[in-house]
Amino acid sequence: MLLLAMDTATPAVTVALHDGTAVVAESTSVDARRHGELLLPAVDRVLKEAGTALDAVTGIVVGVGPGPYTGLRVGLVTAVAFSSALGGVPVHGLCTLDGLAYASGLEGPFAVATDARRKEVYWARYDDARTRVTDASVDRPADIAAELAGLPVVGAGALLYPDAFPDARGPEHQSAAALAALAAERIAAGGEGFLDPLPMYLRRPDAQVPKNYKVVTPQ
């Protein structure tokens, strides 16, 4: 097994290789505006560090979000393109929040929250680092503060709003290494729990067609 994992659903552009036992190489850069520029060089860097080539990869792991429209689709399109180039190796989609939950190592109930912009967070609740118990949602921190009261909340979204999430914790940013390790565990257990490599947006994109838009092409 050699899994190539990537996630661009958050400001972290993160890539890792996992051989089924351990992470053999990883790279993470945090830049919310350069996902398209940073992802492929990160893949190249990770492959070189591991001393292997892309055609040795047996599966792709990709974070499907939730996340903003533009950044999220960079990772998904790249994952699907690599799968095609490699003759159809499987693409294993995972909720981005699940990667942060896994990296936290927490054993009791907790939540994960990432920055959704517009003064909102993407979030979900977990029974432990491997078990999500709610669907991912998007809400204003104040609207879910009472529901998550008393729980640790992991991620950049929690750290941004300490009044709503007083027990905010790291890791702050997504890690493809954690995503790959979680995927390797699920594959070893029979391959259950993966999502299709389709974007989890939860809301409309920020870019909108202007009102009263005038069509200039022939009808």
C-alpha positions in Angstrom: 0.0 0.0 0.0 1.2 3.5 -0.8 -1.4 6.2 -0.2 -1.0 9.8 -1.5 -3.1 12.1 0.7 -4.0 15.7 0.1 -6.4 18.3 1.4 -7.0 21.9 0.2 -10.3 22.5 2.0 -8.7 24.9 4.5 -5.9 27.4 4.3 -3.5 24.5 4.7 -2.2 23.0 1.5 -1.2 19.6 2.8 0.2 16.4 1.2 1.5 13.2 2.6 2.5 9.6 1.7 1.6 6.7 3.8 2.9 3.1 3.3 0.1 1.4 5.2 2.2 1.4 8.4 3.5 4.9 8.8 3.7 8.3 7.1 6.9 8.3 5.0 6.8 12.0 3.9 4.6 15.1 4.3 4.4 18.7 3.4 2.1 21.5 4.6 2.0 25.1 3.7 -0.6 27.6 5.0 -1.8 30.1 2.4 -5.5 30.6 1.8 -5.0 32.2 -1.6 -2.5 29.9 -3.4 -3.9 26.4 -3.3 -3.5 26.0 -7.0 0.1 27.2 -7.0 1.2 25.2 -4.0 -0.4 21.7 -4.4 1.5 20.2 -7.2 5.0 21.3 -6.0 4.0 19.9 -2.6 3.2 16.5 -4.2 6.5 16.6 -6.1 8.4 17.4 -2.9 6.8 14.6 -0.9 7.5 12.1 -3.7 11.1 13.1 -3.9 11.5 13.0 -0.1 10.1 9.5 -0.1 12.3 8.4 -3.0 9.5 7.2 -5.1 7.4 8.1 -8.1 3.8 8.9 -8.7 3.2 5.6 -10.5 4.0 3.7 -7.3 0.9 5.1 -5.6 -1.9 2.5 -5.0 -4.6 4.9 -3.7 -5.4 8.6 -3.3 -6.9 10.1 -0.2 -8.5 13.5 -0.4 -10.3 15.8 2.0 -13.8 16.6 0.6 -14.4 19.5 2.9 -16.4 21.3 4.1 -14.5 24.3 2.7 -14.7 27.3 0.5 -15.5 26.7 -3.2 -12.2 27.7 -4.9 -9.7 26.1 -2.6 -11.6 22.9 -2.0 -12.0 22.0 -5.7 -8.2 22.2 -6.3 -7.5 19.1 -4.2 -10.5 17.2 -5.5 -9.7 17.8 -9.1 -6.1 16.9 -8.6 -7.0 13.7 -6.8 -9.3 12.6 -9.6 -6.8 13.5 -12.3 -4.1 11.5 -10.6 -6.4 8.5 -10.3 -7.1 8.7 -14.0 -3.4 9.0 -14.8 -2.6 6.0 -12.7 -5.1 3.8 -14.4 -8.0 4.2 -12.0 -6.5 3.7 -8.6 -9.2 4.3 -6.0 -9.9 7.7 -4.6 -10.9 7.7 -0.9 -12.8 10.8 0.2 -12.8 11.8 3.8 -14.4 14.7 5.6 -11.8 17.3 6.3 -13.0 17.7 9.9 -12.3 14.0 10.4 -8.6 14.6 9.8 -8.4 17.2 12.4 -10.3 15.0 14.9 -7.9 12.1 14.3 -4.9 14.4 14.7 -6.2 15.7 18.0 -5.9 12.3 19.6 -8.8 13.1 22.0 -10.7 10.2 23.5 -13.7 11.8 25.1 -16.5 13.8 23.4 -15.3 16.9 21.6 -16.0 19.0 18.5 -13.9 20.3 15.5 -14.4 23.7 14.0 -12.7 25.2 11.0 -12.9 28.8 9.7 -15.8 29.1 7.2 -15.3 32.9 6.8 -18.4 35.2 7.0 -18.0 35.0 10.8 -19.0 31.3 10.6 -17.4 28.0 11.3 -17.7 24.5 9.8 -18.1 22.1 12.6 -19.1 18.6 13.8 -19.2 16.6 17.0 -17.1 13.5 17.8 -17.3 10.7 20.4 -13.6 10.1 20.0 -10.8 10.8 17.5 -12.2 8.3 15.0 -15.9 8.6 15.4 -18.0 11.6 14.1 -21.5 11.6 15.5 -23.1 14.5 13.6 -23.0 15.7 10.0 -20.8 18.6 9.2 -22.6 21.9 9.5 -22.0 25.6 9.1 -23.1 28.1 11.7 -22.2 31.3 13.6 -20.1 30.5 16.7 -22.6 32.2 19.0 -25.4 30.0 17.7 -23.7 26.7 18.7 -21.8 27.8 21.8 -24.5 26.5 24.2 -24.7 23.1 22.3 -20.9 22.7 22.6 -20.5 24.1 26.1 -18.1 22.1 28.2 -16.6 20.4 25.2 -13.0 20.8 23.9 -13.2 22.3 20.3 -10.3 21.6 18.0 -9.2 23.7 15.0 -8.7 27.2 13.6 -12.4 27.9 13.9 -12.3 27.3 17.6 -9.2 29.4 18.1 -10.7 32.3 16.3 -13.7 32.6 18.6 -12.5 32.0 22.2 -15.6 33.6 23.7 -17.8 30.9 22.1 -15.3 28.1 22.5 -13.4 28.7 25.8 -11.7 25.2 25.6 -10.3 25.8 22.1 -7.4 23.4 21.2 -5.0 22.5 18.5 -4.1 21.3 16.0 -5.0 24.5 14.3 -4.5 23.3 10.7 -5.4 20.2 8.7 -2.7 17.5 8.2 -2.7 15.2 5.3 -0.5 12.9 7.4 -3.4 12.4 9.8 -5.9 12.0 6.9 -3.7 9.4 5.4 -3.2 7.5 8.7 -7.0 7.5 9.2 -7.6 6.2 5.7 -5.0 3.5 6.1 -6.8 2.3 9.3 -10.1 2.2 7.5 -8.7 0.3 4.5 -7.1 -2.3 6.8 -10.5 -2.7 8.6 -12.3 -3.4 5.3 -12.5 -0.1 3.5 -15.7 1.3 5.1 -16.4 4.9 5.9 -15.1 6.6 2.8 -17.0 9.3 0.8 -17.1 9.9 -2.9 -14.6 12.5 -4.1 -17.2 15.2 -4.4 -17.1 18.7 -2.7 -18.9 19.3 0.5 -19.7 23.0 0.2 -22.7 23.4 2.7 -23.5 26.8 1.2 -23.4 28.8 -2.0 -20.0 30.1 -3.3 -19.0 33.6 -2.4 -18.9 34.6 -6.1 -22.3 35.4 -7.5 -23.6 36.5 -10.9 -24.4 40.2 -10.7 -28.0 41.2 -10.6 -29.4 42.6 -13.9 -26.6 40.8 -15.7 -26.8 41.6 -19.4 -26.3 38.7 -21.9 -24.2 39.8 -24.8 -24.0 36.5 -26.7 -26.6 35.6 -29.3 -29.7 33.8 -28.1 
